[in-house]
Amino acid sequence: MSREEQFLKEFEAWVDSQLVINEMAMTESRRAVEEDKDERAADAYIRYESKLDAYRFIKGKFENYAAGKDFHDLPDGLFGQRHY
């Protein structure tokens, strides 16, 4: 395995771990907001959600790479989807 391939493999694994971590943190922040009415948790929820969006974007780039697409190609099925 080349140095570049090793780097991409490790970077993708790191992005995957960040997706899991930020998803859990976002869930816990939401729980704290609902149960404790903690305003700091509301701010944290927004930060975790923003990070999660960024990591999902990067993950989409890895999926494009694995599918043989160019970097700037949009993921399949992006148009017509709504996420709230």
PDB file as gemmi writes it, atoms N, CA and C in Angstrom:
CRYST1    1.000    1.000    1.000  90.00  90.00  90.00 P 1                      
ATOM      1  N   MET A   1       0.855  -1.173   0.000  1.00  0.00           N  
ATOM      2  CA  MET A   1       0.000   0.000   0.000  1.00  0.00           C  
ATOM      3  C   MET A   1       0.903   1.239   0.000  1.00  0.00           C  
ATOM      4  N   SER A   2       0.584   2.171  -0.899  1.00  0.00           N  
ATOM      5  CA  SER A   2       1.391   3.383  -0.991  1.00  0.00           C  
ATOM      6  C   SER A   2       1.118   4.301   0.210  1.00  0.00           C  
ATOM      7  N   ARG A   3       1.965   5.263   0.348  1.00  0.00           N  
ATOM      8  CA  ARG A   3       1.826   6.223   1.444  1.00  0.00           C  
ATOM      9  C   ARG A   3       0.502   6.986   1.325  1.00  0.00           C  
ATOM     10  N   GLU A   4       0.130   7.362   0.110  1.00  0.00           N  
ATOM     11  CA  GLU A   4      -1.116   8.086  -0.118  1.00  0.00           C  
ATOM     12  C   GLU A   4      -2.331   7.216   0.213  1.00  0.00           C  
ATOM     13  N   GLU A   5      -2.298   5.967  -0.194  1.00  0.00           N  
ATOM     14  CA  GLU A   5      -3.398   5.059   0.104  1.00  0.00           C  
ATOM     15  C   GLU A   5      -3.543   4.855   1.609  1.00  0.00           C  
ATOM     16  N   GLN A   6      -2.422   4.711   2.293  1.00  0.00           N  
ATOM     17  CA  GLN A   6      -2.454   4.550   3.747  1.00  0.00           C  
ATOM     18  C   GLN A   6      -3.033   5.796   4.421  1.00  0.00           C  
ATOM     19  N   PHE A   7      -2.616   6.962   3.937  1.00  0.00           N  
ATOM     20  CA  PHE A   7      -3.125   8.212   4.489  1.00  0.00           C  
ATOM     21  C   PHE A   7      -4.634   8.309   4.301  1.00  0.00           C  
ATOM     22  N   LEU A   8      -5.113   8.027   3.085  1.00  0.00           N  
ATOM     23  CA  LEU A   8      -6.552   8.105   2.815  1.00  0.00           C  
ATOM     24  C   LEU A   8      -7.335   7.109   3.656  1.00  0.00           C  
ATOM     25  N   LYS A   9      -6.801   5.921   3.823  1.00  0.00           N  
ATOM     26  CA  LYS A   9      -7.463   4.905   4.644  1.00  0.00           C  
ATOM     27  C   LYS A   9      -7.584   5.368   6.092  1.00  0.00           C  
ATOM     28  N   GLU A  10      -6.495   5.890   6.641  1.00  0.00           N  
ATOM     29  CA  GLU A  10      -6.513   6.363   8.025  1.00  0.00           C  
ATOM     30  C   GLU A  10      -7.382   7.601   8.192  1.00  0.00           C  
ATOM     31  N   PHE A  11      -7.346   8.486   7.208  1.00  0.00           N  
ATOM     32  CA  PHE A  11      -8.164   9.693   7.281  1.00  0.00           C  
ATOM     33  C   PHE A  11      -9.644   9.332   7.225  1.00  0.00           C  
ATOM     34  N   GLU A  12     -10.022   8.410   6.364  1.00  0.00           N  
ATOM     35  CA  GLU A  12     -11.421   7.991   6.283  1.00  0.00           C  
ATOM     36  C   GLU A  12     -11.865   7.336   7.598  1.00  0.00           C  
ATOM     37  N   ALA A  13     -11.002   6.537   8.201  1.00  0.00           N  
ATOM     38  CA  ALA A  13     -11.330   5.917   9.489  1.00  0.00           C  
ATOM     39  C   ALA A  13     -11.520   6.992  10.559  1.00  0.00           C  
ATOM     40  N   TRP A  14     -10.693   8.027  10.527  1.00  0.00           N  
ATOM     41  CA  TRP A  14     -10.813   9.120  11.486  1.00  0.00           C  
ATOM     42  C   TRP A  14     -12.135   9.866  11.278  1.00  0.00           C  
ATOM     43  N   VAL A  15     -12.496  10.136  10.022  1.00  0.00           N  
ATOM     44  CA  VAL A  15     -13.761  10.812   9.729  1.00  0.00           C  
ATOM     45  C   VAL A  15     -14.925   9.964  10.232  1.00  0.00           C  
ATOM     46  N   ASP A  16     -14.864   8.656  10.005  1.00  0.00           N  
ATOM     47  CA  ASP A  16     -15.915   7.762  10.500  1.00  0.00           C  
ATOM     48  C   ASP A  16     -16.046   7.848  12.013  1.00  0.00           C  
ATOM     49  N   SER A  17     -14.919   7.885  12.716  1.00  0.00           N  
ATOM     50  CA  SER A  17     -14.978   7.980  14.184  1.00  0.00           C  
ATOM     51  C   SER A  17     -15.544   9.330  14.614  1.00  0.00           C  
ATOM     52  N   GLN A  18     -15.228  10.387  13.892  1.00  0.00           N  
ATOM     53  CA  GLN A  18     -15.763  11.706  14.226  1.00  0.00           C  
ATOM     54  C   GLN A  18     -17.269  11.767  13.995  1.00  0.00           C  
ATOM     55  N   LEU A  19     -17.756  11.057  12.986  1.00  0.00           N  
ATOM     56  CA  LEU A  19     -19.198  10.980  12.758  1.00  0.00           C  
ATOM     57  C   LEU A  19     -19.895  10.354  13.959  1.00  0.00           C  
ATOM     58  N   VAL A  20     -19.344   9.271  14.465  1.00  0.00           N  
ATOM     59  CA  VAL A  20     -19.939   8.578  15.607  1.00  0.00           C  
ATOM     60  C   VAL A  20     -19.881   9.458  16.861  1.00  0.00           C  
ATOM     61  N   ILE A  21     -18.725  10.044  17.112  1.00  0.00           N  
ATOM     62  CA  ILE A  21     -18.532  10.871  18.307  1.00  0.00           C  
ATOM     63  C   ILE A  21     -19.473  12.074  18.298  1.00  0.00           C  
ATOM     64  N   ASN A  22     -19.543  12.776  17.178  1.00  0.00           N  
ATOM     65  CA  ASN A  22     -20.379  13.970  17.118  1.00  0.00           C  
ATOM     66  C   ASN A  22     -21.862  13.631  17.127  1.00  0.00           C  
ATOM     67  N   GLU A  23     -22.235  12.491  16.569  1.00  0.00           N  
ATOM     68  CA  GLU A  23     -23.634  12.052  16.644  1.00  0.00           C  
ATOM     69  C   GLU A  23     -24.035  11.797  18.102  1.00  0.00           C  
ATOM     70  N   MET A  24     -23.171  11.112  18.849  1.00  0.00           N  
ATOM     71  CA  MET A  24     -23.454  10.848  20.264  1.00  0.00           C  
ATOM     72  C   MET A  24     -23.494  12.147  21.063  1.00  0.00           C  
ATOM     73  N   ALA A  25     -22.548  13.048  20.801  1.00  0.00           N  
ATOM     74  CA  ALA A  25     -22.502  14.311  21.526  1.00  0.00           C  
ATOM     75  C   ALA A  25     -23.733  15.160  21.222  1.00  0.00           C  
ATOM     76  N   MET A  26     -24.165  15.141  19.980  1.00  0.00           N  
ATOM     77  CA  MET A  26     -25.351  15.893  19.603  1.00  0.00           C  
ATOM     78  C   MET A  26     -26.593  15.341  20.308  1.00  0.00           C  
ATOM     79  N   THR A  27     -26.695  14.021  20.364  1.00  0.00           N  
ATOM     80  CA  THR A  27     -27.820  13.372  21.041  1.00  0.00           C  
ATOM     81  C   THR A  27     -27.840  13.730  22.527  1.00  0.00           C  
ATOM     82  N   GLU A  28     -26.683  13.677  23.173  1.00  0.00           N  
ATOM     83  CA  GLU A  28     -26.605  14.025  24.589  1.00  0.00           C  
ATOM     84  C   GLU A  28     -26.900  15.495  24.831  1.00  0.00           C  
ATOM     85  N   SER A  29     -26.445  16.358  23.935  1.00  0.00           N  
ATOM     86  CA  SER A  29     -26.743  17.788  24.071  1.00  0.00           C  
ATOM     87  C   SER A  29     -28.237  18.031  23.951  1.00  0.00           C  
ATOM     88  N   ARG A  30     -28.873  17.349  23.004  1.00  0.00           N  
ATOM     89  CA  ARG A  30     -30.320  17.490  22.834  1.00  0.00           C  
ATOM     90  C   ARG A  30     -31.044  17.033  24.093  1.00  0.00           C  
ATOM     91  N   ARG A  31     -30.583  15.920  24.665  1.00  0.00           N  
ATOM     92  CA  ARG A  31     -31.192  15.415  25.895  1.00  0.00           C  
ATOM     93  C   ARG A  31     -31.049  16.435  27.020  1.00  0.00           C  
ATOM     94  N   ALA A  32     -29.878  17.039  27.135  1.00  0.00           N  
ATOM     95  CA  ALA A  32     -29.643  18.031  28.191  1.00  0.00           C  
ATOM     96  C   ALA A  32     -30.530  19.260  27.996  1.00  0.00           C  
ATOM     97  N   VAL A  33     -30.729  19.641  26.753  1.00  0.00           N  
ATOM     98  CA  VAL A  33     -31.599  20.786  26.482  1.00  0.00           C  
ATOM     99  C   VAL A  33     -33.035  20.461  26.890  1.00  0.00           C  
ATOM    100  N   GLU A  34     -33.510  19.289  26.501  1.00  0.00           N  
ATOM    101  CA  GLU A  34     -34.897  18.911  26.778  1.00  0.00           C  
ATOM    102  C   GLU A  34     -35.149  18.665  28.258  1.00  0.00           C  
ATOM    103  N   GLU A  35     -34.210  18.010  28.931  1.00  0.00           N  
ATOM    104  CA  GLU A  35     -34.425  17.654  30.337  1.00  0.00           C  
ATOM    105  C   GLU A  35     -34.042  18.767  31.304  1.00  0.00           C  
ATOM    106  N   ASP A  36     -32.915  19.424  31.041  1.00  0.00           N  
ATOM    107  CA  ASP A  36     -32.380  20.395  31.989  1.00  0.00           C  
ATOM    108  C   ASP A  36     -32.605  21.847  31.578  1.00  0.00           C  
ATOM    109  N   LYS A  37     -33.069  22.054  30.345  1.00  0.00           N  
ATOM    110  CA  LYS A  37     -33.246  23.416  29.817  1.00  0.00           C  
ATOM    111  C   LYS A  37     -31.936  24.210  29.895  1.00  0.00           C  
ATOM    112  N   ASP A  38     -30.843  23.531  29.621  1.00  0.00           N  
ATOM    113  CA  ASP A  38     -29.505  24.123  29.706  1.00  0.00           C  
ATOM    114  C   ASP A  38     -29.181  24.842  28.397  1.00  0.00           C  
ATOM    115  N   GLU A  39     -28.996  26.170  28.469  1.00  0.00           N  
ATOM    116  CA  GLU A  39     -28.701  26.966  27.280  1.00  0.00           C  
ATOM    117  C   GLU A  39     -27.322  26.631  26.699  1.00  0.00           C  
ATOM    118  N   ARG A  40     -26.374  26.283  27.555  1.00  0.00           N  
ATOM    119  CA  ARG A  40     -25.050  25.893  27.048  1.00  0.00           C  
ATOM    120  C   ARG A  40     -25.156  24.631  26.211  1.00  0.00           C  
ATOM    121  N   ALA A  41     -26.034  23.734  26.596  1.00  0.00           N  
ATOM    122  CA  ALA A  41     -26.239  22.503  25.830  1.00  0.00           C  
ATOM    123  C   ALA A  41     -26.872  22.819  24.479  1.00  0.00           C  
ATOM    124  N   ALA A  42     -27.718  23.840  24.434  1.00  0.00           N  
ATOM    125  CA  ALA A  42     -28.326  24.242  23.162  1.00  0.00           C  
ATOM    126  C   ALA A  42     -27.256  24.755  22.208  1.00  0.00           C  
ATOM    127  N   ASP A  43     -26.326  25.552  22.734  1.00  0.00           N  
ATOM    128  CA  ASP A  43     -25.208  26.027  21.911  1.00  0.00           C  
ATOM    129  C   ASP A  43     -24.331  24.870  21.462  1.00  0.00           C  
ATOM    130  N   ALA A  44     -24.075  23.941  22.362  1.00  0.00           N  
ATOM    131  CA  ALA A  44     -23.248  22.777  22.024  1.00  0.00           C  
ATOM    132  C   ALA A  44     -23.924  21.935  20.949  1.00  0.00           C  
ATOM    133  N   TYR A  45     -25.234  21.782  21.046  1.00  0.00           N  
ATOM    134  CA  TYR A  45     -25.985  21.014  20.052  1.00  0.00           C  
ATOM    135  C   TYR A  45     -25.760  21.589  18.651  1.00  0.00           C  
ATOM    136  N   ILE A  46     -25.828  22.898  18.532  1.00  0.00           N  
ATOM    137  CA  ILE A  46     -25.631  23.555  17.238  1.00  0.00           C  
ATOM    138  C   ILE A  46     -24.213  23.317  16.724  1.00  0.00           C  
ATOM    139  N   ARG A  47     -23.232  23.415  17.601  1.00  0.00           N  
ATOM    140  CA  ARG A  47     -21.838  23.180  17.184  1.00  0.00           C  
ATOM    141  C   ARG A  47     -21.635  21.743  16.720  1.00  0.00           C  
ATOM    142  N   TYR A  48     -22.175  20.777  17.479  1.00  0.00           N  
ATOM    143  CA  TYR A  48     -22.030  19.370  17.083  1.00  0.00           C  
ATOM    144  C   TYR A  48     -22.753  19.083  15.773  1.00  0.00           C  
ATOM    145  N   GLU A  49     -23.910  19.689  15.589  1.00  0.00           N  
ATOM    146  CA  GLU A  49     -24.656  19.491  14.352  1.00  0.00           C  
ATOM    147  C   GLU A  49     -23.874  20.044  13.158  1.00  0.00           C  
ATOM    148  N   SER A  50     -23.237  21.202  13.340  1.00  0.00           N  
ATOM    149  CA  SER A  50     -22.433  21.796  12.273  1.00  0.00           C  
ATOM    150  C   SER A  50     -21.234  20.916  11.931  1.00  0.00           C  
ATOM    151  N   LYS A  51     -20.580  20.411  12.959  1.00  0.00           N  
ATOM    152  CA  LYS A  51     -19.438  19.516  12.726  1.00  0.00           C  
ATOM    153  C   LYS A  51     -19.895  18.248  12.011  1.00  0.00           C  
ATOM    154  N   LEU A  52     -21.023  17.718  12.425  1.00  0.00           N  
ATOM    155  CA  LEU A  52     -21.551  16.508  11.811  1.00  0.00           C  
ATOM    156  C   LEU A  52     -21.830  16.727  10.328  1.00  0.00           C  
ATOM    157  N   ASP A  53     -22.389  17.880   9.982  1.00  0.00           N  
ATOM    158  CA  ASP A  53     -22.625  18.199   8.574  1.00  0.00           C  
ATOM    159  C   ASP A  53     -21.314  18.223   7.790  1.00  0.00           C  
ATOM    160  N   ALA A  54     -20.285  18.814   8.372  1.00  0.00           N  
ATOM    161  CA  ALA A  54     -18.988  18.888   7.694  1.00  0.00           C  
ATOM    162  C   ALA A  54     -18.381  17.497   7.514  1.00  0.00           C  
ATOM    163  N   TYR A  55     -18.446  16.663   8.535  1.00  0.00           N  
ATOM    164  CA  TYR A  55     -17.890  15.309   8.421  1.00  0.00           C  
ATOM    165  C   TYR A  55     -18.688  14.462   7.424  1.00  0.00           C  
ATOM    166  N   ARG A  56     -19.993  14.672   7.347  1.00  0.00           N  
ATOM    167  CA  ARG A  56     -20.800  13.958   6.350  1.00  0.00           C  
ATOM    168  C   ARG A  56     -20.407  14.390   4.935  1.00  0.00           C  
ATOM    169  N   PHE A  57     -20.114  15.671   4.772  1.00  0.00           N  
ATOM    170  CA  PHE A  57     -19.664  16.178   3.477  1.00  0.00           C  
ATOM    171  C   PHE A  57     -18.356  15.500   3.072  1.00  0.00           C  
ATOM    172  N   ILE A  58     -17.411  15.439   4.000  1.00  0.00           N  
ATOM    173  CA  ILE A  58     -16.127  14.788   3.722  1.00  0.00           C  
ATOM    174  C   ILE A  58     -16.333  13.315   3.425  1.00  0.00           C  
ATOM    175  N   LYS A  59     -17.202  12.660   4.175  1.00  0.00           N  
ATOM    176  CA  LYS A  59     -17.493  11.243   3.934  1.00  0.00           C  
ATOM    177  C   LYS A  59     -18.045  11.051   2.520  1.00  0.00           C  
ATOM    178  N   GLY A  60     -18.860  11.983   2.054  1.00  0.00           N  
ATOM    179  CA  GLY A  60     -19.377  11.929   0.688  1.00  0.00           C  
ATOM    180  C   GLY A  60     -18.266  12.003  -0.344  1.00  0.00           C  
ATOM    181  N   LYS A  61     -17.220  12.765  -0.040  1.00  0.00           N  
ATOM    182  CA  LYS A  61     -16.066  12.847  -0.947  1.00  0.00           C  
ATOM    183  C   LYS A  61     -15.331  11.512  -1.002  1.00  0.00           C  
ATOM    184  N   PHE A  62     -15.224  10.830   0.125  1.00  0.00           N  
ATOM    185  CA  PHE A  62     -14.614   9.505   0.128  1.00  0.00           C  
ATOM    186  C   PHE A  62     -15.455   8.513  -0.670  1.00  0.00           C  
ATOM    187  N   GLU A  63     -16.771   8.631  -0.567  1.00  0.00           N  
ATOM    188  CA  GLU A  63     -17.653   7.748  -1.330  1.00  0.00           C  
ATOM    189  C   GLU A  63     -17.508   8.006  -2.829  1.00  0.00           C  
ATOM    190  N   ASN A  64     -17.369   9.294  -3.212  1.00  0.00           N  
ATOM    191  CA  ASN A  64     -17.109   9.618  -4.618  1.00  0.00           C  
ATOM    192  C   ASN A  64     -15.797   8.988  -5.085  1.00  0.00           C  
ATOM    193  N   TYR A  65     -14.783   9.104  -4.270  1.00  0.00           N  
ATOM    194  CA  TYR A  65     -13.470   8.553  -4.608  1.00  0.00           C  
ATOM    195  C   TYR A  65     -13.562   7.041  -4.811  1.00  0.00           C  
ATOM    196  N   ALA A  66     -14.249   6.366  -3.915  1.00  0.00           N  
ATOM    197  CA  ALA A  66     -14.393   4.910  -4.016  1.00  0.00           C  
ATOM    198  C   ALA A  66     -15.196   4.514  -5.252  1.00  0.00           C  
ATOM    199  N   ALA A  67     -16.119   5.391  -5.689  1.00  0.00           N  
ATOM    200  CA  ALA A  67     -16.942   5.100  -6.856  1.00  0.00           C  
ATOM    201  C   ALA A  67     -16.266   5.549  -8.158  1.00  0.00           C  
ATOM    202  N   GLY A  68     -15.061   6.095  -8.054  1.00  0.00           N  
ATOM    203  CA  GLY A  68     -14.339   6.523  -9.244  1.00  0.00           C  
ATOM    204  C   GLY A  68     -14.791   7.862  -9.791  1.00  0.00           C  
ATOM    205  N   LYS A  69     -15.480   8.646  -8.982  1.00  0.00           N  
ATOM    206  CA  LYS A  69     -15.963   9.952  -9.414  1.00  0.00           C  
ATOM    207  C   LYS A  69     -14.917  11.014  -9.113  1.00  0.00           C  
ATOM    208  N   ASP A  70     -15.105  12.175  -9.739  1.00  0.00           N  
ATOM    209  CA  ASP A  70     -14.231  13.310  -9.483  1.00  0.00           C  
ATOM    210  C   ASP A  70     -14.551  13.935  -8.127  1.00  0.00           C  
ATOM    211  N   PHE A  71     -13.615  14.703  -7.625  1.00  0.00           N  
ATOM    212  CA  PHE A  71     -13.761  15.327  -6.317  1.00  0.00           C  
ATOM    213  C   PHE A  71     -14.994  16.220  -6.249  1.00  0.00           C  
ATOM    214  N   HIS A  72     -15.245  16.985  -7.296  1.00  0.00           N  
ATOM    215  CA  HIS A  72     -16.331  17.968  -7.274  1.00  0.00           C  
ATOM    216  C   HIS A  72     -17.680  17.409  -7.705  1.00  0.00           C  
ATOM    217  N   ASP A  73     -17.749  16.121  -8.039  1.00  0.00           N  
ATOM    218  CA  ASP A  73     -19.043  15.517  -8.365  1.00  0.00           C  
ATOM    219  C   ASP A  73     -19.906  15.455  -7.115  1.00  0.00           C  
ATOM    220  N   LEU A  74     -21.195  15.642  -7.317  1.00  0.00           N  
ATOM    221  CA  LEU A  74     -22.125  15.564  -6.194  1.00  0.00           C  
ATOM    222  C   LEU A  74     -22.479  14.109  -5.926  1.00  0.00           C  
ATOM    223  N   PRO A  75     -22.724  13.752  -4.677  1.00  0.00           N  
ATOM    224  CA  PRO A  75     -23.143  12.383  -4.362  1.00  0.00           C  
ATOM    225  C   PRO A  75     -24.444  12.029  -5.080  1.00  0.00           C  
ATOM    226  N   ASP A  76     -24.615  10.759  -5.403  1.00  0.00           N  
ATOM    227  CA  ASP A  76     -25.833  10.294  -6.059  1.00  0.00           C  
ATOM    228  C   ASP A  76     -27.046  10.592  -5.195  1.00  0.00           C  
ATOM    229  N   GLY A  77     -28.129  11.017  -5.833  1.00  0.00           N  
ATOM    230  CA  GLY A  77     -29.380  11.228  -5.128  1.00  0.00           C  
ATOM    231  C   GLY A  77     -29.430  12.473  -4.272  1.00  0.00           C  
ATOM    232  N   LEU A  78     -28.468  13.379  -4.424  1.00  0.00           N  
ATOM    233  CA  LEU A  78     -28.441  14.573  -3.578  1.00  0.00           C  
ATOM    234  C   LEU A  78     -29.631  15.483  -3.866  1.00  0.00           C  
ATOM    235  N   PHE A  79     -29.913  15.670  -5.131  1.00  0.00           N  
ATOM    236  CA  PHE A  79     -31.028  16.549  -5.475  1.00  0.00           C  
ATOM    237  C   PHE A  79     -32.341  15.844  -5.164  1.00  0.00           C  
ATOM    238  N   GLY A  80     -33.287  16.603  -4.678  1.00  0.00           N  
ATOM    239  CA  GLY A  80     -34.583  16.044  -4.335  1.00  0.00           C  
ATOM    240  C   GLY A  80     -34.669  15.540  -2.909  1.00  0.00           C  
ATOM    241  N   GLN A  81     -33.563  15.585  -2.176  1.00  0.00           N  
ATOM    242  CA  GLN A  81     -33.576  15.150  -0.775  1.00  0.00           C  
ATOM    243  C   GLN A  81     -33.713  16.367   0.127  1.00  0.00           C  
ATOM    244  N   ARG A  82     -34.421  16.165   1.206  1.00  0.00           N  
ATOM    245  CA  ARG A  82     -34.550  17.234   2.198  1.00  0.00           C  
ATOM    246  C   ARG A  82     -34.207  16.649   3.559  1.00  0.00           C  
ATOM    247  N   HIS A  83     -33.372  17.352   4.281  1.00  0.00           N  
ATOM    248  CA  HIS A  83     -32.987  16.935   5.632  1.00  0.00           C  
ATOM    249  C   HIS A  83     -33.354  18.046   6.592  1.00  0.00           C  
ATOM    250  N   TYR A  84     -34.156  17.727   7.565  1.00  0.00           N  
ATOM    251  CA  TYR A  84     -34.564  18.733   8.547  1.00  0.00           C  
ATOM    252  C   TYR A  84     -34.081  18.335   9.904  1.00  0.00           C  
TER     253      TYR A  84                                                      
END                                                                             
